[in-house]
Amino acid sequence: MDLSFPSPFLFGLAEHTGPLNLASTTGDNAKYAEPYRLWTLDVYDYELDSPMALYGGVPLLLSHAPNRTTGCLWFNPSEAFVDISRHQSARNDGGSSWFSSSSSSSPMSTSAYWMSESGVMDVMLLPGPSPARVFAQYASLTGVTPLPPLFSLGYHQCRWNYNDETDVRYVHGQFEQLDFPYDVLWLDIEHTDGKRYFTWDKFKFPSPEDLQEELASQGRKMVTIVDPHIKKDAGYPVYQEAHEKGLFIHTKDGKEFDGWCWPGASAYLDFTSAEVREWWAERFGYDKYVGSTPNLYTWNDMNEPSVFNGPEVSMQKDAKSLAGIEHREWHNLYGMYMQRATAEGLLKRNKEQDKRPFVLSRAFYAGSQRWGAIWTGDNACKWDHLVASVPMLLALGLCGITFSGADVGGFLGKGGGYGDPDHELFTRWYETGAYTPFFRGHAHHDSARREPWTFGDETTARLREIAKERYQLLAYWYTTFHVAETTGTPTMVPLWVHYPTDVRTFDAEDQWLIGKDLLVHPVTAQGTVSAEVYLPGTEPWFGVRDGVRYTPDGGTVSVAAPLGTIPVFQRGGSIVPRQMRLRRSSAAMVKDPYTLVVAADSSMRASGLLYMDAGDGYDYMKGAYQLRQFTLADGRISNVGLHTSDEFLPPNTLERLELLGVPMPSRVELQYKGQTTSLDFAWSEERGRIVVRKPAVPMAAEWTVALVP
């Protein structure tokens, strides 16, 4: 099927390593000679700038023009190819002259030619007309990203592999000793008994429950890996029970499929079966996953599925599901169904079902956002992989997979034939990762240790400041995920999503917006100490670190970005909540006071949201949360409850107000519960910044702070 869009700007088809605005594969000036391919594969050390298939495949296209955003979902999980071509339109379909090429006054359009190996033709058109409407329409079809547990938005520390309990305690202890915030420590495949998932190596990890409880007592969680290949061993209860129940995929001849993966000879569960998914979910019960606790979460890797001795490191297309359907028909669904079954298991393991699951998956399809987070797989510790991570994550978000990230530092160092990252590359990657939805450091077992303190004291101090910035903004991230759950809008988006008529944003793939109020432009080139940043719109932007005001003039601004500094800007007209105290985990911040950073627009107005709930569980779905709206208007900052609940009354107070771009008042007054109180404040003429100290009013109450001229 050939679909035409009245714009040269086309996005989606996650996951690939090419430009965010999908490159042409046919016609004049085609960048690639092959079409984009959607066929989930285990690709070790993947090629950059390529339409080749990777770990996930979302058959979604979004087209954007100044006057309309539209989309198309090709809902077919078999192998698909998409050819992209651009050409002059025969007539004007509502485009404008900027679409025109130099050789013609006709507007440009883009064609997408879809080819699937098998299955039904199930096409869903998303009419828009705005980006927000397209996101909502797509979410109505495939689901939204549920609000993740708060801890999962913190920093995750991973390695293939932490050797034993002593090693885990050492790593955890270093974070504690250095006052370096982190929330989750991960264990890769070597923690198991011979790659038998749901087990522990009894010599390396003899007391896993005690280890988890020890970390939990200091606010941390753990994650263990559970892959889909099940070791064929009659003495392994997981295999033996699944074998006896007939839960494994079969060959075309009806025999149990036998593939090679980490444990050696392996069988693969048929996650397309509801019966198998229910059985798998039961494996996470505390009586079955012995050594697990409520503080242990899960990582699903190799779930494309990866079969080392199969075609393209995958499964033969004529293998059959329990329903007798060939693998070619449902291949791209496999990883999503596994992640779903795992998430359902983490939910059901608690009798009250009162804990939100956290599951990271490598493979994904349309709708995977309902079940957990995604990462970009086996990237390399190279500068070009850092560069490529940004458009990859933006494309994932546009395809609904908004809880996503790339391994900080690059997974493949010496393990991929590359050197290990030096302090500069690791710092720049850490800066970038700190402003993406999922923030995890990971490394291959052949790579040198690269915990944040392994690059020397000076680098450790820089990385701690970056991590601190991440944690200061956790409330903003959490609020942005609330917006994602309720509207379908991704948390990390290209600039055009919120500046849809600004042509200069349409091709931008080296900077992004978190929500609509923070603009991020990472430094991704070696030896670079400054950045050229495009600031969209007509209202001012303010440096997040220094409060410097920048006025957009249709061009870029040059900003200093020495190592350890990432250019981040707050939109004029916004109010961003922060928690400024340095803590070692998100759990330690629960009762901390807030700072509100008020960045005024040219009319001296601003607004912002703060969402607060218990940080875990599902009481918020019963209304137990607070949604506060803050506004600056007529010299008054007001706090109004858009949703309030007596079932959730957080103790947090307002510790400080920072106001940017406002004139100095003669005095500042707090109006709360019918009383007026004068507040101390400091004024910086150089920065145009007011700092109001200790209003000490509840965040979940109505109050007003007046700036008296």
Buried (B, 14 or more C-beta within 10 A) or exposed (E): EEBBBBBBBBBBBBBBBBBBBBBBBBEEEBEBEEBBBBBBBBBEBBEBBBBBBBBBBBBBBBBBBBBBBBBBBBBBBBBBBBBBBBBBBEEBBEBEEEBBBEEEEBBBBBBBBBEBBEBEEEBBEBEBBBBBBBBBBBBEBBBBBBBBBBBBBBBBBBBBBBBBBEBBBEBBEBBBEBEBBBBBBBBBBBBBBEBBBBBBBEEBBEEBBEBBEBBBEBBBBBBBBBBBBBBBBEEBBBBBEBBEEEBBBBBEEEEBBBBBBBBEEBBBBBBBBEEBBEBBBBBBBBEBBEBBBBBBBBBBBBBBBBBBEBEEBBBBBEBBBBEEEBBBBBBBBBBBBBBBBBBBBBBBBEEEEEBBBBBBBBBBBBBBBBBBBBBBBBBBBBBEBBBBBBBBBBBBBBBBBBBBBBBBBBBBBBBBEBEBBEBBBBBBBBBBBBBBBBBBBBBBEEBEEBBBBBBEEEBBBBBBBBBBBBBBBBBBBBBBBBBBBBEBBBBBBBBBBBBBEBBBBBBBBBBBBBBBBBBBBBBBEEEEEEBEBBBBBEBBBBBBEEBBBBEBEEEBBEBEBEBBBBBBBBBBBBBBBBBBEBBBBBBBBBEBBBBBBBBBBEEBBBBBBBBBBBBBBBBBEEEBBBBBBBBBEEBBBBBEEEEBBEEBEBEBBBBBBBBBBBEEBEEBBBBBEEEEEEBEBEBEEEBBBBBBEBBEBBBBBBBBBBBEE
